[in-house]
Amino acid sequence: MSQFLKFIFLIASIGMSSCAVNSQFSSKWEEDINFNSEIYSKTEAIYYHPKDAISIKIFNNKQYIDIILETNSANTLRKIYNLGLSIWIDSKGKLQNSYAVNFPMPSQFPYTTKSFENYLSRFSMIEFNEELFDRFQTYEVLNTNTNENISMNTLQPEDNFQLKLSSKEEVLFSYHLRIQLTELYTEEINGTENISIGIASINEANEAYFSTMSSKEYINKRMDKLKAGTDQNPHELAEWWTNFKLVVENN
């Protein structure tokens, strides 16, 4: 196992500090619009979801909203590889599936726990960043209000969208999404806006999904269904929503 992977598993075992679950949090104002600014990685998370060990940071200014998800859980990253990652956004704060960014797209052949550990062990941190860059370039923007579905590419960023996956010191997987606020609001924000962010897998772990796995994995999955109190969807991200109030300068 590479030193990089050993370090990540050590960090994951220690865990990240969790926040109390409140009904609403506030975003952080960030005037610097440089997408690669170090402020995004150095700032502490606003909310932590313990079930899938995902932390979330929200920044905004008058032009953009930046959503950053981070995890040190190899199992969570395996779920993302296998069944995708869907970021739902409701600009009215009503927890509605109105606007989604789906990325990366689900893999054709799902990884088992062991095979994914073997996959990660092949890379140094630099190599893994190159792997993320090469492997995941296409994502989907879905607007259910206008029934629009647009395919985007990380190699050709637009003014309205920027998206980057990375791995860095003490963070196995970081997902940074930037959206121009005009995509979500018709008027300039004034500090009264509440926005809902939902996290979920794109696909469900159905029978077709399990048919590509080993017989041992399939048998264990069937046995899990018979256990009382067991998570019935251990292969998917647990869907969860958090509300944020978008701040304005000097608020």
C-alpha positions as CSV (number, residue, x, y, z in Angstrom):
1,M,0.0,0.0,0.0
2,S,1.4,3.4,-0.9
3,Q,2.4,5.9,1.8
4,F,-0.2,8.3,0.5
5,L,-3.0,5.8,1.0
6,K,-1.8,4.7,4.4
7,F,-1.8,8.4,5.5
8,I,-5.3,8.9,4.2
9,F,-6.7,5.8,6.0
10,L,-5.0,7.1,9.2
11,I,-6.7,10.4,8.9
12,A,-10.1,8.7,8.1
13,S,-9.8,6.6,11.2
14,I,-9.3,9.7,13.3
15,G,-12.3,11.3,11.7
16,M,-13.3,14.9,11.1
17,S,-14.9,17.1,13.7
18,S,-18.6,17.1,13.4
19,C,-20.9,20.0,13.7
20,A,-24.3,20.1,15.5
21,V,-27.1,19.6,13.1
22,N,-29.0,22.9,12.8
23,S,-31.8,23.9,10.5
24,Q,-29.8,26.5,8.8
25,F,-26.2,27.7,8.4
26,S,-24.7,30.8,6.8
27,S,-22.4,30.9,3.9
28,K,-19.0,32.7,4.0
29,W,-18.4,35.8,2.0
30,E,-15.3,35.7,-0.2
31,E,-14.5,38.7,-2.4
32,D,-11.6,37.0,-4.0
33,I,-13.0,35.3,-7.2
34,N,-9.9,33.3,-8.0
35,F,-11.2,29.8,-8.3
36,N,-7.9,28.3,-7.2
37,S,-7.5,30.5,-4.1
38,E,-6.1,28.7,-1.1
39,I,-8.8,30.3,1.1
40,Y,-11.2,27.5,0.0
41,S,-9.0,24.8,1.3
42,K,-7.8,26.6,4.5
43,T,-11.3,27.6,5.7
44,E,-13.0,25.2,8.1
45,A,-16.1,23.3,7.1
46,I,-19.5,24.7,7.9
47,Y,-21.3,21.4,8.2
48,Y,-20.3,17.8,8.5
49,H,-22.5,14.8,7.7
50,P,-21.2,11.8,9.7
51,K,-23.0,9.0,7.9
52,D,-20.9,9.4,4.7
53,A,-18.1,11.5,6.3
54,I,-18.7,14.4,4.0
55,S,-18.0,18.0,5.0
56,I,-19.4,21.0,3.2
57,K,-18.3,24.6,2.7
58,I,-20.3,27.3,1.1
59,F,-18.8,30.6,-0.1
60,N,-20.5,33.4,-2.1
61,N,-20.0,36.9,-3.3
62,K,-22.2,39.0,-5.7
63,Q,-21.1,36.9,-8.7
64,Y,-20.6,33.3,-7.6
65,I,-21.5,30.6,-5.1
66,D,-18.8,28.1,-4.4
67,I,-19.8,24.7,-3.0
68,I,-17.0,22.5,-1.7
69,L,-17.4,18.9,-0.5
70,E,-14.6,17.0,1.1
71,T,-14.1,13.5,2.5
72,N,-11.4,11.3,3.9
73,S,-13.5,8.2,3.6
74,A,-12.3,5.7,0.9
75,N,-15.7,4.0,1.2
76,T,-17.6,7.2,0.5
77,L,-15.3,7.8,-2.5
78,R,-16.1,4.3,-3.7
79,K,-19.8,5.1,-3.6
80,I,-19.2,8.2,-5.7
81,Y,-17.1,6.2,-8.2
82,N,-19.8,3.5,-8.4
83,L,-23.0,5.5,-8.4
84,G,-22.1,9.1,-9.1
85,L,-22.6,12.2,-7.0
86,S,-25.6,14.5,-7.4
87,I,-25.6,18.0,-5.9
88,W,-29.2,19.3,-5.8
89,I,-29.7,23.1,-5.4
90,D,-32.9,24.8,-4.5
91,S,-32.4,28.6,-4.7
92,K,-35.7,29.1,-2.7
93,G,-34.6,27.1,0.3
94,K,-37.6,24.7,0.0
95,L,-35.6,21.4,-0.2
96,Q,-36.9,20.8,-3.8
97,N,-35.1,18.9,-6.5
98,S,-35.1,21.8,-8.9
99,Y,-31.4,22.1,-10.1
100,A,-28.7,19.5,-10.1
101,V,-25.1,19.0,-11.0
102,N,-24.3,15.3,-11.5
103,F,-20.6,14.5,-11.4
104,P,-18.8,12.2,-11.9
105,M,-21.0,9.9,-13.9
106,P,-21.5,6.3,-12.6
107,S,-18.9,3.7,-13.5
108,Q,-20.0,0.7,-15.7
109,F,-18.4,-1.8,-13.4
110,P,-18.7,-1.1,-9.7
111,Y,-15.7,-1.4,-7.4
112,T,-15.9,-3.8,-4.4
113,T,-14.4,-2.5,-1.1
114,K,-11.2,-4.6,-1.7
115,S,-10.8,-3.7,-5.4
116,F,-11.2,0.0,-4.7
117,E,-8.5,-0.2,-2.0
118,N,-6.2,-1.9,-4.5
119,Y,-7.1,0.8,-7.0
120,L,-6.2,3.7,-4.6
121,S,-3.0,2.0,-3.5
122,R,-1.6,2.3,-7.0
123,F,-1.2,6.1,-6.8
124,S,0.9,8.7,-5.1
125,M,-1.0,11.9,-4.3
126,I,0.3,13.6,-7.5
127,E,-0.7,10.5,-9.6
128,F,-4.1,10.4,-8.0
129,N,-4.8,14.0,-8.9
130,E,-3.8,13.2,-12.5
131,E,-6.1,10.2,-12.4
132,L,-9.1,12.3,-11.2
133,F,-8.3,14.9,-13.9
134,D,-8.1,12.2,-16.7
135,R,-11.0,10.0,-15.5
136,F,-13.7,12.5,-14.7
137,Q,-14.1,15.3,-17.2
138,T,-17.8,15.2,-18.1
139,Y,-20.6,16.3,-15.9
140,E,-24.3,17.1,-16.3
141,V,-26.3,20.2,-15.3
142,L,-30.0,19.6,-14.9
143,N,-32.6,22.3,-14.5
144,T,-36.0,20.7,-13.8
145,N,-37.8,24.0,-13.9
146,T,-36.9,24.6,-17.5
147,N,-36.5,20.9,-18.4
148,E,-32.9,21.6,-19.6
149,N,-30.1,19.0,-19.5
150,I,-26.7,20.2,-20.5
151,S,-23.4,18.2,-20.7
152,M,-20.4,20.1,-19.5
153,N,-16.6,19.5,-19.6
154,T,-14.0,20.4,-17.0
155,L,-11.5,21.0,-19.8
156,Q,-13.7,23.8,-21.2
157,P,-14.9,25.8,-18.2
158,E,-17.5,28.5,-18.9
159,D,-18.3,31.7,-17.1
160,N,-21.3,30.1,-15.5
161,F,-19.7,26.9,-14.3
162,Q,-16.4,25.7,-13.0
163,L,-15.8,22.3,-11.4
164,K,-12.7,20.6,-10.1
165,L,-11.9,17.3,-8.3
166,S,-8.6,17.0,-6.3
167,S,-6.8,15.2,-3.6
168,K,-4.4,17.0,-1.3
169,E,-2.7,16.9,2.1
170,E,-5.2,15.5,4.7
171,V,-8.0,15.4,2.2
172,L,-8.6,12.3,0.2
173,F,-11.2,13.8,-2.1
174,S,-12.2,17.4,-2.6
175,Y,-15.0,18.5,-5.0
176,H,-15.2,22.2,-5.8
177,L,-18.2,23.5,-7.8
178,R,-18.6,27.2,-8.7
179,I,-21.9,28.5,-10.2
180,Q,-22.6,32.0,-11.3
181,L,-25.4,33.4,-9.2
182,T,-27.3,34.5,-12.3
183,E,-28.0,30.8,-13.0
184,L,-29.9,30.7,-9.8
185,Y,-31.3,34.2,-9.2
186,T,-32.7,36.8,-11.5
187,E,-31.8,39.7,-9.2
188,E,-28.8,40.6,-7.2
189,I,-28.8,38.9,-3.8
190,N,-29.6,41.1,-0.8
191,G,-28.9,38.8,2.2
192,T,-32.4,37.4,2.6
193,E,-31.9,34.4,0.3
194,N,-32.0,30.9,1.7
195,I,-30.6,28.1,-0.4
196,S,-31.0,24.3,0.0
197,I,-28.1,22.0,-0.9
198,G,-28.9,18.3,-1.3
199,I,-26.3,15.5,-1.6
200,A,-27.1,12.1,-3.0
201,S,-26.0,9.3,-5.4
202,I,-27.2,9.7,-9.0
203,N,-28.2,6.0,-9.3
204,E,-29.4,3.3,-7.0
205,A,-27.6,0.1,-6.3
206,N,-30.2,-2.1,-8.1
207,E,-30.0,-5.7,-9.2
208,A,-28.1,-4.8,-12.4
209,Y,-25.5,-3.0,-10.3
210,F,-24.9,-6.1,-8.1
211,S,-24.8,-8.5,-11.1
212,T,-21.4,-7.0,-12.1
213,M,-19.9,-7.7,-8.6
214,S,-18.5,-10.9,-7.2
215,S,-20.8,-13.7,-6.0
216,K,-19.5,-13.1,-2.4
217,E,-20.5,-9.4,-2.5
218,Y,-23.9,-10.3,-4.0
219,I,-24.5,-12.9,-1.2
220,N,-23.5,-10.4,1.5
221,K,-25.9,-7.8,0.0
222,R,-28.8,-10.3,0.1
223,M,-27.9,-11.2,3.7
224,D,-27.9,-7.6,4.7
225,K,-31.5,-7.3,3.7
226,L,-32.4,-9.9,6.3
227,K,-30.7,-8.1,9.2
228,A,-32.8,-6.0,11.4
229,G,-31.6,-2.4,11.8
230,T,-29.1,-2.7,9.0
231,D,-28.7,0.2,6.6
232,Q,-30.7,-1.0,3.6
233,N,-28.6,1.0,1.1
234,P,-25.0,0.7,2.3
235,H,-23.7,1.1,-1.3
236,E,-25.3,4.5,-1.9
237,L,-24.7,7.9,-0.4
238,A,-27.3,8.7,2.2
239,E,-29.4,11.6,0.8
240,W,-29.3,14.7,3.0
241,W,-30.1,18.3,2.7
242,T,-28.8,21.4,4.4
243,N,-30.1,25.0,4.3
244,F,-27.8,28.0,4.0
245,K,-28.4,31.7,4.2
246,L,-26.4,33.5,1.5
247,V,-24.5,36.5,3.1
248,V,-23.7,39.9,1.6
249,E,-20.6,41.9,2.1
250,N,-20.0,43.2,5.7
251,N,-23.0,41.2,7.0
